[in-house]
Amino acid sequence: MKSLKAVALPVQQGVDEIVAVLEEDIVLGVLHPHQRLVEDELIERFAVKRHVVREALARLEHMGLVERRRNVGAMVRAFQPQEVIDLYDMRILLECEAMRRMPLPVPQTELEELKRIQQGHDQAVLGDDQRTVFRSNQRFHEKLYGLCGNQVLARAINEYARHTHAIRFGALSTPEQQKRSMREHHQILEALEEGNREILIELAHSHLLPSRDRYLALSRARSA
């Protein structure tokens, strides 16, 4: 059993690395909808075996980031406009409901942890560290909605957020949008300190719109 674990661990680490890097590439617009993910290129890029790449692509497909087609292979998933609207409608419903249910005031220890996460996000935005921007943004929202008092709801929010990663491409990669997101995070922290539920619900709604609207605008431009 020990020898099996020793062999499996590096493989799993390789899969995890590929999934994390390609997830970031998709969210940050390095990879675009319909762009092919060629196995041979990924094998060379990550210096791994083919079965590791295939397992990583299967996981990305399960996450909703990649689709695989017969005789074509894997590619970054593209969404029809109505799919985008439906997914974001669900995210708005879930995240606004989380704000309605969130016990206020938030415990000071939890609020301080959110602030520490946001400090890292601020530094990443100001330092133009796009991959850390994405990950720290993700940690902020997971921590925030983890405070809603319903862990099933929190998990559903995280799941739908992952399924919209391929829609968010490019929306977090511009300095303007990164700074806008940063400002809104601080507004959320301020509303939590004040216990202002109305503002929290409003921010939960408005915070989602830029990535949805950007994807829809690009879809219209491509079809024009």
C-alpha positions in Angstrom: 0.0 0.0 0.0 2.9 2.4 0.8 4.3 1.9 -2.7 1.0 2.7 -4.3 0.7 5.9 -2.4 4.2 6.9 -3.3 3.4 6.5 -7.0 -0.1 8.1 -6.9 0.9 11.3 -5.0 3.0 13.0 -7.7 0.4 12.1 -10.3 -2.3 13.8 -8.3 -0.1 16.8 -7.7 0.4 17.0 -11.4 -3.3 16.9 -12.1 -3.9 19.6 -9.4 -1.3 21.9 -10.9 -2.7 21.6 -14.4 -6.2 22.2 -13.3 -5.3 25.2 -11.2 -3.2 26.8 -14.0 -5.7 26.2 -16.8 -8.5 27.4 -14.6 -6.6 30.7 -14.1 -5.8 30.9 -17.8 -9.5 30.6 -18.7 -10.7 33.1 -16.1 -7.9 35.7 -17.0 -8.6 35.4 -20.7 -5.3 33.7 -21.6 -7.4 31.0 -23.1 -10.6 31.9 -24.9 -14.0 30.2 -25.6 -13.7 27.6 -28.3 -9.9 27.5 -28.0 -8.6 24.0 -28.3 -6.6 22.4 -25.5 -4.2 20.1 -27.4 -2.9 17.2 -25.3 0.5 17.1 -26.8 1.0 20.8 -26.1 -0.1 20.4 -22.5 2.2 17.4 -22.1 5.1 19.5 -23.2 4.1 22.5 -21.2 3.7 20.7 -17.9 6.2 17.9 -18.5 3.7 15.1 -17.5 2.4 11.9 -19.0 -0.6 11.8 -21.2 -2.9 10.1 -18.6 -2.2 13.0 -16.2 -3.3 15.6 -18.9 -6.4 13.5 -19.6 -7.4 13.3 -16.0 -6.9 17.1 -15.6 -9.1 17.8 -18.7 -11.8 15.4 -17.3 -11.8 17.4 -14.1 -12.0 20.7 -15.9 -14.9 19.3 -17.9 -16.7 18.4 -14.7 -16.1 21.9 -13.4 -17.8 23.3 -16.5 -14.7 25.0 -17.9 -13.9 22.6 -20.7 -16.0 20.6 -23.2 -14.8 17.7 -25.2 -16.1 16.8 -28.6 -15.6 13.7 -30.8 -13.0 14.2 -33.5 -12.2 17.6 -32.1 -10.9 17.0 -28.6 -11.0 19.4 -25.6 -11.7 23.1 -25.9 -12.6 25.9 -23.6 -16.3 25.9 -23.1 -18.4 28.5 -24.8 -21.9 29.5 -23.6 -25.0 30.5 -25.5 -26.4 33.9 -24.3 -29.4 32.4 -22.6 -27.2 30.0 -20.7 -25.2 33.0 -19.4 -28.4 34.8 -18.4 -29.8 31.7 -16.6 -26.5 30.9 -14.8 -26.2 34.5 -13.5 -29.8 34.7 -12.6 -29.2 31.7 -10.3 -26.1 33.2 -8.9 -27.9 36.4 -8.1 -30.8 34.5 -6.4 -28.4 32.4 -4.3 -26.0 35.2 -3.3 -28.7 37.7 -2.5 -30.5 35.1 -0.4 -27.2 34.5 1.4 -27.1 38.1 2.3 -30.7 38.1 3.5 -29.9 35.1 5.8 -26.5 36.2 7.0 -26.5 36.7 10.8 -25.7 40.3 11.6 -23.6 41.6 13.1 -20.8 39.4 11.8 -18.5 38.2 14.6 -15.4 40.5 14.9 -13.0 37.6 14.4 -14.7 36.6 11.1 -14.7 40.2 10.0 -11.0 40.6 10.7 -10.3 37.4 8.7 -12.2 38.9 5.7 -10.2 42.1 6.1 -6.9 40.1 6.0 -8.0 38.3 2.9 -8.9 41.6 1.3 -5.5 43.1 2.2 -3.9 40.3 0.1 -6.4 41.1 -2.7 -5.5 44.8 -2.5 -1.8 44.1 -2.8 -2.4 41.8 -5.8 -4.5 44.4 -7.6 -2.0 47.2 -7.0 0.9 44.9 -7.9 -0.9 43.7 -11.1 -0.5 40.1 -10.0 -3.5 38.7 -11.9 -3.3 35.1 -10.8 -3.2 36.2 -7.1 -6.1 38.6 -7.8 -8.2 35.7 -9.0 -7.3 33.4 -6.1 -7.7 36.1 -3.4 -11.0 37.2 -4.9 -12.1 33.6 -4.8 -11.0 33.3 -1.1 -12.8 36.5 -0.2 -16.2 35.3 -1.6 -15.9 31.8 -0.2 -15.2 33.3 3.2 -18.0 35.9 2.8 -20.7 33.4 1.8 -19.5 30.9 4.4 -20.9 33.3 7.0 -24.5 33.0 5.7 -25.5 30.5 8.3 -26.4 27.8 5.8 -23.5 25.7 4.5 -25.6 24.0 1.8 -26.4 27.4 0.4 -22.7 28.4 0.7 -21.6 25.3 -1.2 -24.2 25.9 -3.9 -22.9 29.5 -4.3 -19.3 28.2 -4.7 -20.4 25.6 -7.2 -22.3 28.0 -9.4 -19.3 30.4 -9.2 -17.0 27.7 -10.6 -19.4 27.0 -13.4 -19.2 30.6 -14.5 -15.4 30.8 -14.5 -15.4 30.3 -18.3 -17.9 33.2 -18.6 -15.8 35.5 -16.5 -12.8 35.4 -18.9 -11.2 38.8 -19.3 -13.5 40.5 -16.9 -11.0 40.3 -14.1 -7.9 40.9 -16.3 -8.4 44.6 -16.8 -7.0 47.0 -14.2 -10.3 49.0 -14.3 -12.4 46.0 -13.4 -9.9 44.8 -10.8 -10.0 48.1 -9.0 -13.8 48.2 -9.3 -14.0 44.8 -7.7 -11.6 45.9 -5.0 -13.7 49.0 -4.2 -16.8 46.9 -4.0 -15.1 44.4 -1.6 -14.4 47.3 0.7 -18.0 48.5 0.4 -19.1 45.0 1.5 -16.8 45.1 4.5 -18.1 48.5 5.5 -21.7 47.3 5.2 -20.9 44.2 7.3 -19.4 46.5 10.0 -22.5 48.6 9.9 -24.9 45.7 9.7 -26.5 47.2 6.7 -28.3 44.3 5.1 -30.0 46.4 2.3 -26.6 47.5 1.0 -25.2 44.0 1.2 -28.0 42.6 -0.9 -27.6 45.5 -3.4 -23.8 44.8 -3.6 -24.3 41.1 -4.0 -26.4 41.8 -7.1 -24.3 44.5 -8.7 -21.0 42.8 -8.1 -22.0 40.0 -10.5 -23.1 42.1 -13.4 -19.8 43.2 -15.1 -18.6 39.7 -16.1 -22.1 38.7 -17.3 -22.5 41.8 -19.4 -19.0 41.6 -20.8 -19.5 38.1 -22.0 -22.9 38.9 -23.6 -21.4 42.0 -25.3 -18.6 39.9 -26.8 -21.0 37.2 -27.9 -23.1 39.8 -29.7 -20.0 41.3 -31.3 -18.9 37.8 -32.6 -22.3 37.1 -34.1 -22.7 40.5 -35.7 
